[in-house]
């Protein structure tokens, strides 16, 4: 029997378990996560709820270090 990891994560979430998902796949992040934290150069750029950010904003955090309005900036966030 083949069990896709995403299915297991959804099942465990429905049972109330907290899960840390470390992934470079933005589609997995948006499909499976409630919150996202982006790190760049070893520092947190920002943290926020997935529903409050777009994929483009998360990519901006990853590539530019720019924290969007829907996230809480971390020490690695680009200065405004």
KOLMARNU-398614 format. One line per 4 residues: their letters; for each residue z negated, y, x of N, C-alpha, C. Coordinates in Angstrom, 2 decimals, m for minus. Example, Ala and Ser with C-alpha at 12.3 -4.5 7.8 and 13.67 -1.06 7.14 Angstrom:
BEGIN
as = m7.80,m5.69,13.19,m7.80,m4.50,12.30,m7.80,m3.30,13.20  m7.08,m2.25,12.85,m7.14,m1.06,13.67,m7.87,0.03,12.90 .
//
This chain:
BEGIN
xxxx = 0.00,m1.18,0.85,0.00,0.00,0.00,0.00,1.24,0.89  0.95,2.13,0.65,1.05,3.38,1.41,0.34,4.48,0.65  m0.56,5.18,1.33,m1.31,6.25,0.71,m1.06,7.53,1.48  m0.45,8.51,0.86,m0.14,9.78,1.51,m1.44,10.56,1.74 .
xxxx = m1.61,11.15,2.94,m2.84,11.89,3.24,m3.13,13.00,2.22  m2.10,13.66,1.72,m2.30,14.72,0.73,m2.95,14.20,m0.54  m2.57,12.98,m0.94,m3.16,12.37,m2.13,m4.64,12.09,m1.90  m4.97,11.61,m0.72,m6.36,11.33,m0.38,m7.18,12.62,m0.38 .
xxxx = m6.63,13.67,0.20,m7.34,14.96,0.23,m7.58,15.46,m1.18  m6.58,15.39,m2.05,m6.75,15.82,m3.44,m7.80,15.00,m4.16  m7.81,13.69,m3.91,m8.81,12.82,m4.54,m10.22,13.19,m4.07  m10.39,13.37,m2.77,m11.71,13.72,m2.23,m12.16,15.09,m2.74 .
xxxx = m11.23,16.07,m2.84,m11.57,17.39,m3.39,m12.05,17.26,m4.83  m11.37,16.41,m5.62,m11.75,16.24,m7.02,m13.14,15.62,m7.16  m13.59,14.92,m6.10,m14.92,14.33,m6.09,m15.97,15.30,m5.54  m15.54,16.52,m5.20,m16.47,17.55,m4.76,m16.75,17.57,m3.27 .
xxxx = m15.99,16.83,m2.48,m16.20,16.82,m1.04,m15.48,17.99,m0.38  m16.13,18.60,0.60,m15.50,19.65,1.38,m14.70,19.04,2.51  m13.54,19.58,2.78,m12.64,19.03,3.78,m12.13,20.14,4.68  m12.13,19.92,5.98,m11.49,20.82,6.93,m10.12,20.24,7.24 .
xxxx = m9.09,20.99,6.94,m7.71,20.58,7.22,m7.18,21.48,8.32  m6.85,20.89,9.45,m6.27,21.66,10.54,m4.80,21.30,10.58  m3.94,22.28,10.31,m2.52,21.99,10.18,m1.68,23.18,10.58  m0.51,22.89,11.11,0.48,23.93,11.39,1.51,23.98,10.26 .
xxxx = 1.40,23.06,9.29,2.36,22.98,8.18,1.89,23.87,7.03  2.51,25.02,6.90,2.08,26.01,5.91,2.20,25.48,4.48  3.15,24.56,4.26,3.30,23.97,2.92,2.08,23.11,2.58  1.60,22.31,3.55,0.38,21.52,3.33,m0.80,22.43,3.04 .
xxxx = m0.91,23.50,3.81,m2.02,24.43,3.64,m2.03,24.99,2.22  m0.89,25.46,1.75,m0.83,26.06,0.41,m0.95,25.02,m0.70  m0.54,23.79,m0.43,m0.66,22.73,m1.44,m2.07,22.16,m1.53  m2.80,22.15,m0.41,m4.05,21.40,m0.37,m5.30,22.26,m0.19 .
xxxx = m5.18,23.42,0.41,m6.37,24.20,0.76,m6.75,25.21,m0.31  m8.04,25.52,m0.36,m8.55,26.60,m1.22,m8.64,27.90,m0.42  m9.00,27.74,0.87,m9.14,28.89,1.77,m8.42,28.59,3.07  m8.04,29.67,3.75,m7.37,29.51,5.04,m8.01,30.45,6.06 .
xxxx = m8.16,29.95,7.27,m8.61,30.76,8.40,m7.55,30.61,9.48  m7.07,31.74,9.99,m6.05,31.71,11.04,m6.68,32.16,12.34  m6.40,31.37,13.38,m6.85,31.73,14.73,m5.62,32.02,15.59  m5.74,33.01,16.44,m4.68,33.36,17.38,m5.35,33.67,18.71 .
xxxx = m4.88,33.07,19.77,m5.45,33.27,21.11,m6.95,33.02,21.14  m7.39,31.99,20.39,m8.80,31.59,20.41,m9.74,32.44,19.58  m9.20,33.40,18.81,m10.05,34.25,17.97,m9.56,34.23,16.53  m10.50,34.35,15.61,m10.16,34.38,14.19,m9.47,35.70,13.86 .
xxxx = m8.28,35.58,13.28,m7.54,36.75,12.79,m8.07,37.15,11.42  m8.29,36.16,10.57,m8.79,36.44,9.23,m9.02,35.18,8.43  m9.75,35.34,7.34,m10.08,34.25,6.43,m9.92,34.75,5.00  m9.36,33.92,4.15,m9.21,34.31,2.75,m8.83,33.15,1.87 .
xxxx = m8.87,33.41,0.58,m8.46,32.39,m0.39,m6.94,32.31,m0.41  m6.43,31.10,m0.47,m4.98,30.88,m0.49,m4.34,31.63,m1.65  m5.01,31.66,m2.79,m4.44,32.31,m3.98,m4.33,33.83,m3.82  m5.04,34.39,m2.83,m5.02,35.84,m2.62,m4.02,36.27,m1.54 .
xxxx = m3.29,35.28,m0.96,m2.35,35.58,0.11,m1.01,34.89,m0.14  0.02,35.47,0.42,1.34,34.83,0.36,1.59,34.06,1.65  2.57,33.20,1.62,2.95,32.47,2.84,3.39,33.45,3.92  4.11,34.50,3.53,4.54,35.51,4.51,3.35,36.21,5.16 .
xxxx = 2.31,36.48,4.38,1.12,37.13,4.94,0.41,36.20,5.93  0.34,34.92,5.60,m0.28,33.96,6.52,0.55,33.84,7.79  1.87,33.83,7.64,2.73,33.81,8.83,2.53,35.06,9.67  2.32,36.21,9.03,2.03,37.45,9.75,0.73,37.35,10.53 .
xxxx = m0.24,36.63,9.98,m1.50,36.41,10.68,m1.26,35.54,11.92  m0.44,34.50,11.75,m0.17,33.57,12.83,0.65,34.23,13.94  1.70,34.92,13.56,2.65,35.46,14.54,2.20,36.80,15.12  1.76,37.71,14.25,1.45,39.07,14.67,m0.05,39.34,14.85 .
xxxx = m0.88,38.48,14.28,m2.32,38.75,14.31,m2.72,39.80,13.30  m1.88,40.02,12.29,m2.13,41.06,11.28,m2.86,40.45,10.08  m4.02,40.98,9.76,m4.82,40.48,8.64,m4.38,41.20,7.36  m3.97,40.44,6.32,m3.52,41.07,5.08,m4.70,41.57,4.25 .
xxxx = m4.43,42.41,3.26,m5.50,42.97,2.41,m6.34,41.91,1.70  m5.74,40.75,1.38,m6.46,39.70,0.66,m7.36,38.85,1.52  m7.50,39.15,2.81,m8.31,38.35,3.71,m9.37,39.21,4.40  m10.39,38.55,4.89,m11.45,39.23,5.65,m11.07,39.16,7.12 .
xxxx = m10.92,40.31,7.78,m10.50,40.30,9.18,m11.57,39.71,10.11  m11.08,39.08,11.16,m11.95,38.55,12.20,m11.75,39.35,13.48  m12.47,38.96,14.54,m12.38,39.69,15.80,m11.00,39.65,16.45  m10.16,38.70,16.05,m8.82,38.60,16.65,m7.76,39.34,15.87 .
xxxx = m8.16,40.06,14.82,m7.19,40.80,14.01,m6.66,42.00,14.77  m5.37,42.23,14.60,m4.71,43.37,15.22,m5.34,44.66,14.68  m5.61,45.60,15.53,m6.18,46.88,15.10,m5.19,47.62,14.21  m5.72,48.28,13.19,m4.86,49.01,12.23,m4.25,50.23,12.86 .
//
